[in-house]
Amino acid sequence: MGTLFFCFVALLLAGYVALDGYDLGAGILHLRVARDDAERRQVLATIGPLWDGNEVYLVAAGGTLFFAFPLLYAVSFSGFYLPLMIALWLLMGRGVAIELRNHLEAAPWRQFFDAVFSLSSGLLGFFLGVALGNVVRGVPLGSDRVFLQPLWSGVGAGQAAGGAAGVIDPYTALVGATAFAVLAEHGALWIAHRTEGPVRERARALAPRLWAISLALTVGTSVATFFVQPHIPQAMAAGPWRAAFPAAAVLACLGAPLLHLRGRDGAAFAAWSAFLALLLATAAFGLYPWVLPSSIDPALSLTVEQAQAADASLRAGAAWWVPGVALGIGYTVYVHRCFSGRVPRG
């Protein structure tokens, strides 16, 4: 049952990254592809009816984590308290900017909230990548199941130098930069798929350049990961089935620009959505059965079996989880079908 709920959490997080990822990407590119108030309204209109529903998957993942893996929830949320507060403020900044921007007539206020929306989206994308980097790299988790990291670690202050690595160190910053780039590409493909006119043309022009940057950073991060976390290549060698996720991710990554060049904007966006979800699945199943690696001693890493709730509780929870999430997925499909057309300028 623990493995089943591990898959459930991975599914919800993959859904969040693929769905809210285009919201974040649109925010990152908001000031780049939209040059005036009408064009900025056009970009916001593509995500306006959808962004808050997309974030439900993050809430659902947190709720599932709390129910199914209470020890992991307690250990990670206390250890990452400061970064989580930063992410919460960035989520609030995005929401406030989207909701208040069109209720104020004064141009300076609109420009201010446009900047808040773009900055919050970019920083949130970076910090989501940093969070993933910390989970992959490992944290100073001891036998007492308690850890606390500084926010920042310089180049010479990492684990290799004998110090405690911070939440942000060279490796996690690289993962954060990769997340920023792939989400920006996600946003460019979304805007190209959902808009028309000059905004669409600018997004289409940006997409190939962002794809090249994303590919270079993803390759660099993948190589660095094999050195930072040896458990992943060992797990891939021990369980060849895990290689299906990165192999499918490569196909999706290469397919997206080909579809984009052929003018199939919707298919290119779908391929890149699959790429993001498969990247997350690669990290999750590369670490399995670990859910939180220890950088002090791999033997102290928290596993699915150690972190899970009782099987009887998980069986009862699954009976509610499956219909509840199915209802959420049905709503997501319905609302995206309702707002599937291109948004004109104006």
C-alpha positions in Angstrom: 0.0 0.0 0.0 2.9 2.3 0.7 4.2 1.9 -2.9 0.7 2.5 -4.2 0.5 5.8 -2.4 4.0 6.7 -3.5 2.7 6.4 -7.0 -0.3 8.5 -6.1 1.8 11.3 -4.8 4.1 11.2 -7.8 1.0 11.3 -10.1 -0.4 14.4 -8.3 3.0 16.2 -8.4 3.4 15.3 -12.1 -0.1 16.7 -12.8 0.7 19.9 -10.8 4.0 20.5 -12.8 2.3 19.9 -16.2 -0.7 22.0 -15.4 0.5 24.8 -13.2 3.7 24.8 -15.1 2.2 26.6 -18.0 0.8 29.2 -15.6 4.3 29.8 -14.2 5.8 29.8 -17.7 3.2 32.4 -18.9 4.1 34.5 -15.9 7.8 34.2 -16.6 7.3 35.4 -20.2 4.5 37.9 -19.4 6.6 41.0 -19.8 8.6 39.6 -22.7 5.8 38.5 -25.1 3.2 41.2 -24.2 4.2 44.8 -24.9 1.1 46.8 -23.9 -1.9 46.5 -21.6 -4.1 44.8 -24.2 -1.5 42.1 -24.9 -1.0 41.6 -21.2 -4.7 41.1 -20.7 -4.5 38.6 -23.6 -1.8 36.5 -21.9 -3.7 36.6 -18.5 -6.9 35.6 -20.2 -5.3 32.3 -21.3 -4.8 31.3 -17.7 -7.4 33.3 -15.9 -10.1 30.6 -15.6 -7.6 27.8 -15.0 -4.7 28.7 -12.8 -6.4 28.4 -9.4 -7.8 25.0 -10.3 -4.4 23.8 -11.4 -3.0 24.5 -8.0 -5.5 22.1 -6.4 -3.1 19.3 -7.4 -0.4 20.7 -5.2 -2.8 20.9 -2.3 -3.9 17.4 -3.0 -0.3 16.1 -3.1 0.3 17.8 0.3 -2.8 16.2 1.7 -1.9 12.8 0.4 1.6 13.1 1.8 0.1 14.1 5.2 -2.2 11.1 5.2 0.0 8.4 3.7 3.5 9.4 4.9 3.0 11.3 8.1 6.7 10.8 9.2 8.0 12.2 5.8 5.5 15.1 6.1 6.7 16.0 9.6 10.4 15.6 8.9 10.5 17.5 5.6 8.1 20.3 6.4 9.9 21.2 9.6 13.4 20.9 7.9 12.3 23.0 4.9 10.3 25.5 6.9 11.9 28.7 5.6 11.9 27.7 1.9 8.3 26.6 2.2 7.3 30.0 3.6 9.1 31.7 0.7 7.2 29.5 -1.7 3.9 30.3 0.1 4.5 34.0 -0.3 5.4 33.6 -3.9 2.1 31.7 -4.5 0.3 34.5 -2.7 2.1 37.1 -4.8 1.0 35.5 -8.1 -2.6 35.1 -7.0 -2.9 38.7 -5.7 -1.3 40.1 -8.9 -3.6 38.2 -11.2 -6.8 39.1 -9.2 -6.0 42.8 -8.5 -4.3 43.8 -11.7 -7.5 44.3 -13.7 -9.4 46.0 -10.8 -7.2 49.0 -10.8 -7.5 51.7 -13.4 -4.2 53.5 -12.7 -1.5 52.4 -15.1 1.4 52.5 -12.5 -0.6 49.9 -10.4 -1.1 47.7 -13.3 2.5 47.8 -14.2 3.4 47.1 -10.6 1.2 44.0 -10.5 2.5 42.8 -13.9 6.0 42.9 -12.4 4.9 41.1 -9.3 3.2 38.4 -11.4 6.3 37.9 -13.5 8.8 38.0 -10.7 6.7 35.7 -8.4 6.3 33.2 -11.2 10.0 33.1 -12.1 11.1 32.8 -8.5 8.5 30.1 -7.7 9.7 28.1 -10.7 13.3 28.4 -9.5 12.4 27.4 -5.9 10.3 24.4 -7.0 13.5 23.2 -8.9 15.6 23.9 -5.8 13.1 21.8 -3.7 13.4 18.9 -6.1 17.2 19.3 -6.1 17.3 19.0 -2.3 15.2 15.8 -2.3 17.5 14.2 -5.0 20.7 15.4 -3.4 19.7 14.5 0.1 19.5 16.3 3.4 21.5 16.0 6.7 19.0 13.5 8.1 20.3 11.6 11.1 18.9 8.8 13.3 16.8 11.3 15.2 14.9 12.1 12.0 15.5 15.9 12.4 17.4 18.2 10.2 17.7 22.0 9.6 19.6 23.6 6.7 20.7 27.2 6.1 19.0 28.8 3.1 22.2 29.4 1.3 25.5 27.5 0.8 28.4 28.9 -1.1 30.5 27.0 -3.6 33.0 26.0 -1.0 30.6 25.3 1.8 28.9 22.1 0.6 29.1 18.6 1.9 32.3 17.8 0.1 34.1 20.6 2.1 32.8 19.0 5.3 30.1 21.6 6.0 26.4 21.4 6.0 25.0 22.1 2.5 22.3 24.8 2.4 19.0 24.6 0.7 20.6 26.5 -2.2 24.0 25.2 -3.2 25.6 24.9 -6.7 23.7 21.6 -7.5 20.3 22.7 -6.3 20.8 26.1 -8.0 21.5 24.2 -11.2 18.3 22.3 -10.8 16.4 25.5 -10.1 17.8 27.1 -13.2 16.7 24.1 -15.2 13.2 24.3 -13.8 13.1 28.0 -14.7 14.1 27.3 -18.3 11.8 24.3 -18.9 8.8 26.2 -17.4 9.6 29.2 -19.6 9.5 26.9 -22.6 6.2 25.4 -21.3 4.8 28.9 -21.1 6.0 29.8 -24.6 4.3 26.8 -26.1 1.1 27.4 -24.1 0.9 31.1 -25.2 1.6 30.0 -28.8 -1.2 27.5 -28.5 -3.8 29.8 -26.9 -3.2 33.2 -28.4 -3.3 34.9 -31.8 -1.6 37.9 -33.3 1.8 39.5 -32.3 1.8 37.8 -28.9 1.6 34.3 -30.5 4.3 35.2 -33.0 6.7 36.4 -30.2 6.0 33.2 -28.2 6.7 31.0 -31.3 9.9 32.9 -31.9 11.1 32.4 -28.3 10.2 28.7 -28.1 13.1 27.2 -30.1 15.7 29.3 -28.2 14.1 28.3 -24.8 14.1 24.7 -25.9 17.8 24.8 -26.7 18.6 26.3 -23.3 16.3 23.8 -21.6 18.0 20.9 -23.3 21.5 22.0 -22.4 20.5 22.6 -18.7 18.6 19.3 -18.5 21.6 17.4 -19.8 23.9 19.2 -17.4 21.6 18.5 -14.5 21.3 14.9 -15.4 25.1 14.4 -15.5 25.5 16.3 -12.2 22.8 14.2 -10.6 24.6 10.9 -11.3 27.6 12.3 -9.4 25.6 13.9 -6.6 23.3 11.0 -5.9 24.9 7.6 -6.8 21.8 5.8 -5.7 20.0 6.8 -8.9 22.4 5.2 -11.5 22.6 2.1 -9.1 18.8 1.9 -9.0 18.6 2.2 -12.8 21.1 -0.6 -13.3 19.3 -2.8 -10.7 15.8 -2.1 -12.1 15.9 -1.6 -15.9 12.2 -0.8 -15.9 13.1 2.6 -14.3 14.9 3.5 -17.5 11.5 3.7 -19.3 10.8 7.1 -17.8 13.9 8.9 -19.0 13.7 7.2 -22.4 10.1 8.4 -22.8 11.2 11.9 -21.6 13.9 12.1 -24.3 11.3 11.2 -27.0 8.9 13.9 -25.7 11.7 16.5 -25.4 12.7 15.9 -29.0 9.2 15.6 -30.3 8.1 19.0 -29.0 10.3 21.2 -31.2 9.5 19.1 -34.3 5.8 19.5 -33.7 6.3 23.2 -33.1 8.2 23.7 -36.4 5.3 22.1 -38.2 2.9 24.6 -36.6 1.1 22.0 -34.4 1.1 24.2 -31.3 -1.3 22.1 -29.3 0.6 18.8 -29.9 3.9 20.5 -29.1 2.5 21.8 -25.8 1.2 18.3 -25.0 4.6 16.7 -25.8 6.4 19.2 -23.5 3.8 18.6 -20.8 4.6 14.9 -21.0 8.3 15.7 -20.8 7.9 17.7 -17.6 5.8 14.9 -16.0 8.3 12.2 -17.1 11.2 14.2 -15.7 9.5 14.2 -12.3 8.7 10.5 -12.6 12.4 9.8 -13.5 13.5 11.5 -10.2 10.8 9.8 -8.1 11.3 6.3 -9.4 15.1 6.7 -9.5 15.1 7.4 -5.8 12.5 4.7 -4.9 12.2 3.1 -2.3 13.8 6.2 -0.7 11.5 9.2 -0.1 14.1 11.4 1.6 17.8 10.6 1.1 20.2 11.2 3.9 23.5 13.0 3.0 25.0 11.9 6.3 24.7 8.2 5.7 22.6 6.5 2.9 21.5 3.9 5.5 19.7 6.6 7.4 17.6 7.6 4.3 13.9 7.5 4.9 12.1 4.8 2.9 8.5 4.2 1.8 8.1 1.4 4.3 9.5 3.5 7.2 7.4 6.6 6.4 4.1 5.1 5.5 1.0 4.9 7.7 -0.6 1.6 8.6 -1.8 -0.5 5.7 -5.3 -0.6 7.1 -5.5 3.2 7.1 -4.1 3.3 3.6 -6.6 0.8 2.3 -9.5 2.9 3.7 -7.9 6.1 2.3 -7.5 4.6 -1.2 -11.3 4.0 -1.3 -11.8 7.8 -0.9 -8.7 8.9 -2.8 -9.5 7.3 -6.1 -13.0 8.8 -6.6 -11.9 12.1 -5.2 -9.0 12.5 -7.6 -11.0 11.2 -10.5 -13.6 13.9 -9.8 -10.7 16.5 -9.8 -9.3 15.2 -13.1 -12.8 15.2 -14.6 -13.2 18.9 -13.6 -9.8 19.7 -15.1 -10.6 18.1 -18.4 -14.0 19.8 -18.5 -12.8 23.3 -17.7 -9.9 23.0 -20.2 -12.4 22.0 -22.9 -14.6 24.9 -22.1 -11.7 27.4 -22.5 -9.8 25.7 -25.3 -10.1 28.4 -28.0 -7.5 31.0 -28.9 -7.7 34.3 -27.1 -7.7 37.4 -29.4 -5.9 40.6 -28.6 -8.0 43.1 -26.7 
